[in-house]
Amino acid sequence: MSRLIIILGNPGSGKTSALRNLTKDEVSYITASGKETPFIAQFTPVLVNSIKEADAMVQKATKPIVVVDDTNFLWAKDYKRGKDPKNGFAVFNQMKEDFFDLLENITKKKTDQNVYVMAHLDADIEGVSRMKTAGKATSEGMAPPEGFTNIVLKANIDLGEFVFEVKTDGTGIKSPAFGEKPMFESDTVPNDLKIVDKQIRDYFNPKKEEK
């Protein structure tokens, strides 16, 4: 089964920059904004204009790493296209259903892929790392987006360096931390998706020690 990982962060915190060491053979990069990457990319971005389009492209993707970037633009595009003055809640309910379908379909995909969904942090909730969405029915409902996965990372800047906060801390950041060995040994890891992806894979597929 494929694995869903959510990466949250404020604009400019290094979410997209983490892809800089990935090649076209390693990543399928799906972008909702169409912005140029902040580095010379070794892969070709695929632009999507709706949550449903993103869902379809994730299902078609064959590379071991799949990234859905700038997810907040999907909410903006779907809202602009579907808003109805006579029924203001209809578009929000549809977006919620489509987005939950996207997340659920990722977890059901029968491949050994890691799928990273990147989004902004909700600035209205102090001290909590929660995805900024278009409507409380999604972000604060019975099944918030972060509930679809056990790995939620936060892009941040520490002493001038881009990092990922990875240690389970009760504020929304979470990664497997129990058993003989936690997924991540420290509170932060380098802002490099190639390194992060390897650590996640090694955790679930540990190499057997040679006798």
N, C-alpha and C positions, 0 to 999 in steps of 0.2 A: 504494500500500500504506500502511496505517496505521503509525504509528511508536510504539514502546514506549520510554518514559522511566521510569526508576526513581528515586524520591526517598526517601532514607533519613534518619532523624533520631531523636534521643531524644525522649521525650514532652516537649512544651512547647517544642520547638525551632522551631516556626513552620511546620510542613508544611501544616496546614489553613489557617492564617492567610494563606497565599500566595494563596488563592482570593478574597480580599476584594474585588477590583476586577473580577471576572468577572460577567457577567449571564446570565440564563436563555437567551439566544440564543447564548451562547458556550460553555457548559459543560454536560455531563451529569455530575452529581455522584452517584456510587455510594458509599454508606457501609456499612461492616460493623458499626459500633458504634451508629449511631442517635443519637449525641451531637449536641447543638446545636453549630453552628459558633461560633467565638469572635468573631463579628461578625454584623451583620444581613445575612443572605444575600439576594442578588438572584436566587437560583435555588432550585429545590425538590429536596431530597435524596431519593434513592431507597435504601431500606434493603434489604440482601440478607443472607441467613443462611447461606450456604454458598459455597464456591469455585465450584461449578457454577452457582449463581444469579448470581454476579458475572460469570462467563463469558457467560452468556446475556444479561445486561443490557448488557454491553459490545458484544456483537454487535448488539443492538437500537438502541444509541445512535446518534444522527444529528448531534449538535452537533460542531463542529470540535475541541473539547477534551473529553476524557473523563477523569475522575478516579476511581480506585478507592482510597478512603481507609480508613485503619485496617485494613489488610490482616491484621494480626495477630489481629484478632477473628475473621476467617474460620477461621484455624487452630484457635482456641479452640472455636468453635462446632462445627466438623466433628469435632474430637477428642471433645468431650463427647457428641455424638450417636452417634459410631461406635466408641467404645472397647469393646474386647472382652477381658475378663479371660483368656479361653482363648487368645487370639492377639493379644498386645500390639502386634505389628509390623504387623498388617493395616491398621489405621487410618492409620498413618504412611505406608505404601506407597500407599494410596489417595489420601491428601491430596497426596502428591508428584506422583502422576500427574495429578490434577485441576488442581493449580497449574501444572504444566508445560503442560497443555492450555490453560489460561487465557493464559499468556504466548505460547505458540506461535500460538494463534488470533488474538491481537492483531496479531502480526506478519504474519499471513496475510490479515487483513481488507482487502478491496479498496476502501479509502476513503482520503481525504487527511486523516486524523485523527491528532492527537497524543494518546496514551493514557498517562496518568501513574499509576503504581502506587506508592502511598505505604506505607511500612512502618517499623518500628522498627529501630534498629541492634542487632546482637548484642553485648551488653555483655561477653560472655565472651571476645571476641577483641580484645585490646588493639592499637591502632594500625592496625586494618584496618576499613574500612567495608564491612560485610557484612550482608545482610538477616537479621533474627531470624526463624527459622522454627520449625516444630514437628518437629524431627528432623534429624539430621546428614545423612541420606540426601538431603535436599533442598538444604541450605545448603552442604554440603561434597562433594556427589556429583560425578560426571563433568561435569555441566552445571548448575552453580549458577545461581540466578535471574539474577544480574548478567551471566551469559554470553549471555543472550538479547538484549542491547542494547549499543550503543556509547555510551549516554548514561546515566550514573548520577550524580546530584547528591546533595549532603549538606546538609540544613538545619542551621544552626548559629547561634550568637550571637556576634557580634564587636563588642567595645567597646560592649555594651549594645544593639546593633542586630541584628535578625533578617536573616540573609543566606543565600544558597545558595553553598556551595563547589562550584566547577565545573571547576577546573583538573585535568587528568590528572596524578596524582601517584604512581601505583604502589601506592596503598593501597586501591583499589577505586573511587575517584571517577574518572570518565572522561567525556570529550567530544572530538569531533574536534579535533585540534590540529595537523594537518599540512596541507600544501598552501600555497596563496597566503595564506589567511587562516584562523585558528582560529575555532571557533564562538564562543568567548568571549575577549575581549581581556584580562580580568583574572582573578585567582584567585577572586574572589567577585563575585556580582551581587546586586542588590536582591531581597529576599524578596517577589516579586510575579510570580505565574504568568503574568499577562498580558504582562509584559515578557519573561520567559524564553521563553514560547511564541513570541513574535514573533521573537526572536533565533534560535531553532531553525529556524523556517520560513524566515527570510531566508537562513540558511546554505545550506539545501538548494534554495531557489528564489531565487537572487540576482537583483535587478533589473538589467536591462541599462542601461548608461550611455547617456544620450542623446547623439547625435552633434551 
